[in-house]
Amino acid sequence: MPELPEVELVRRELSRSVEGRKIEQIELSDYVYKGHATGRKTIVKQDVDEFKEMMMGASILKIGRRGKYLFFVLEKSDDIFHMVGHLGMSGAFFITGALEEIENLNYRKHWHALFGLDDGTLLSYCDIRRFGEMSVVKRLNDFAPFSRMAPEYTDPDSLSYFLTKARNEQNSKKSIKAVIMDSAVIPGVGNIYASEALFSAGVLPTKKAGNISAERLSRLHEEIVNVFEVSLASGGSTISDYRGVSGQSGSMQDRFKIYQKKRCTQCGHDVKTKVIATRNTFYCTKCQR
Ligand SMILES: [Zn+2]
């Protein structure tokens, strides 16, 4: 599942290619229509016709990101609105001249939304497992997940917010891993970067958030920021299904210190794994406490 750095890299590429463009054509896949016919709302989380009508003819002013969500700032007839979405487990955008030009056959086969742009390019949303989502909202605040989301890690308020939230009554009894994966504490940390940041900070993922000193929590925040920055500089992690807009892979997976390792890269001790916050967590009981 793409985490903040992977989504930010998609945002940057989309921003370069589609800002200023106008959507002239929209096509949705049979999967989307069939899903809607059976009440599942596959990919498009609102009425399909309404979605198409809103998007058609809209100009893309800006591509933004909040946590793991992408949003398109759109304009039509002097009206500003937003298309908000996330990539789910395996969603990817591609910009090509035609669908046939998407090199990865598996993605090409699993296209779900095609947006024909006024410069003749095609913006395709492909998603093999179909957990991705998109919907149009008037204001970003109308989108429920944004209303409880903590400031971005780049925001000067991020650290103080993180320290307060991680130690409040609701979170102090939870494992620190579950707490840092909550976007109301810090947005964008998924399973991989949670393991990596906890390892670098020397914090045991099972430890209750309320039992960790402010000093160690500050260090953990620093390591989250650091792992995000290193990942951005490495083009993100390419494990399983993540792909960049032009189909490229990142190299962050070569820099993992603990995630999916058998032996600790710091002390050589066996790496422990345990399901915490529903996902497999990797840690070293010698280097983390
Ligand atoms: Zn170790």
Residues whose N, C-alpha, C, O or C-beta is under 5 A from the ligand:
A	BS01	ZN	C264 Q266 C267 G268 H269 C284 K286 C287
